[in-house]
Amino acid sequence: MRDPNPTEMAAADAGDLPPRGLLPVPEFDEDRLRLQFDDAPGVRAQADRRGTRGKLTAGVRGLKHAIRGDSSFYAHLYRGVLIVIIAGLLQVDLWGWCLLVLGGSLVLLAELVHSAVDTLARAVGDPDEPRLTIAREIAAAGVLVVAFTSGAVTVVVLSIKLAALYGWPG
């Protein structure tokens, strides 16, 4: 590790530099934000005025972009098909199916959010910029948490059914 030069030490003593390891966050200026939106033509604080058909079309288009842009969807589809086949063979009850469908849906939702954050980070600028990298990694962590939770629920549902079929106490 290098020693700080006298200029850095003086700036740190004066409070001009953030503590080491923290990213600088710009101050929020409400007047500047108000001016940006007042001068922008067509920017209004209104809800989206598309009808149901327009919203469904946009959702399907977004799903298509996400699936085509990220190979993780194919991996989750593969695992989902395997789980459905195993659950069907084990004749899982209604509540088990509800839990399996809910878990799979949450994994797909987390992947969609991750894909949206990743796409936005690439559109805004250099995706390797530290703050954008942190945002992308947080989105990936969300997928990881949901995938592990869904996996645990899947193991529990299938294990309970398997134990019941073999007559194991449970």
HELIX and SHEET records of a PDB file:
HELIX    1   1 PRO A    6  ALA A   14  1                                   9    
HELIX    2   2 GLU A   30  ASP A   39  1                                  10    
HELIX    3   3 THR A   52  GLY A   69  1                                  18    
HELIX    4   4 SER A   72  LEU A   89  1                                  18    
HELIX    5   5 LEU A   94  VAL A  124  1                                  31    
HELIX    6   6 PRO A  130  TYR A  166  1                                  37    
END                                                                             
